[in-house]
């Protein structure tokens, strides 16, 4: 029977440590994947090579966020989807430069088109400054498993 370890696995290093320490066959990722679906490829790459992947690009996070938000509108309907999307948008942008103001403003938006437009503006502004995601607190970079 396979043994799967979980609990606070938020970085490739933690995944590797837990696998070695427990002898588990796999790890299960939970909250660490909220807003960071690329964590699975980061962990997979690190376990196979011992090296880090390049940070995701702002364009990738932008496209992923827009696609996810539109899926939420379609699944839940525009009104409920707009509200549910707020927490997902928050997860995708948490820690990114200037995101606190963006998230606060996002939580006040009551129109789906305005929500989409504001996401576009935020990520377009980030992309002008840097191709790759950049977190405000650089001490968090290792915790967020991106280099």
N, C-alpha and C positions, 0 to 999 in steps of 0.2 A: 504494500500500500504506500503510495507516495506521501511524503511529508512536505507540507507547504507552510512556510514561516511568514508571519506578517506582524505589523505593528511598528509604526514610526519609521518605515523605510522610505527615506526621502531623497537619498542620493545614491549614485552608483557605489560609492565606498561603503555605505551602510548595507546595501544589498550584498556586496561581496563578503563583508564581515559576518553578516547573519548566516549566509550560506556556509561559510567555513566553520563558524562557531557551533552551529546547530547540526550541521551535516544534512540539512534539509535538501530536498530535491528541487525546490523552487521557492520563490518569494511572491507574496501577494501585495500589490500596491493599492492603497486606498486613497486617502485624502491628498496625498502628494501628487496625484494625477489630476486633481481638480485645477483646471486652467493650465495644466502642463502635460498634455497628452503625449508630448515627445519624450517624457521621462522613461518610457518603456524602451525606446531605441537608444537612449543614453545609457541605461543600465545594461542592455544587451551588448552594446558596443564595448563598454568598459569591462564587462565580464569576459568578453572574447579577446580583447586586445590590451587591457590595462591602460588605455589612453582615453582621453575625453573627446567627444565630438565637438565641433564648432557650435557656438550658440545658435539657436534658431534665429532666422532673420525676422525683422519687424514685419516684412511682407507676409511671411508664413503665419505669424500670429494674427495679423490683420485678416488674412483670408480665412483662417480657421475660425476666428471669432465671428465674422460675418456669416459664414456658412452655418455655424452652430445656432446663431441667433435666428436666422431665417428658418431653420429646422424647428426651433422652439415655437415660432409664430405659426408654422404650419401644423404642428402637432397639437398645441394648446389653444390655438386661435390667437388673433392679434392682441386682444386686450390682456388676457392671462399670460400669453407668451411674452409680452413686453415686460411684465413684472417679474416673471421667472428668469428672463434673460439678464436682468440686473445682476443677480448673484454670479452668473456665469461670466459676464463681462468683468465683474470685479475680480474673479479668480484669474482670468487671462491677463489682467493688467496689474495685479498686485505687485508692488515693488518696482514697477517700471518708472522711469523718470517722469515726474510731473503727473503721476497717475492719481494721487490723492484728490486733487482738484477735479480731475476728470470723473472719477467715481462719484464724488459728491454731486456733481452736476448731472451725471447720468441717472442718478436715483430720483431726480425731479422731472425727468422727461416723461411725457404722457402720450407721445405720438411715435408710432413705429418708424415712420420715415425719418423723423428727427433723430431717433435713437441710432438708426443705421448711419445717417449723415455724420453724427457726432463721433461714432466709431471711426469712420473714414478720416475725419479731420485729425483725430488723435494720432492714429497710426501714420498718416501722411506726414504729420509734423515730426514724429519720432524718426521716420525713415530719412528725412532731410538731414538729420543730425548724425545718424549712424545706421549702417546696414543691419547690424545685429542688435539683439535686445541688450539693453543696458539697464542695470538695476541701480536704484538710488544709493543703497547702502552696499558698497563693494565688499564689505566683510560677509555679506550674504551670498556672494557669488558661489562660494564652495558649497554652501548649504543648498543652493538651488541647482547644483550639479551642472553648471554650464561654464564653459571657458572659452 
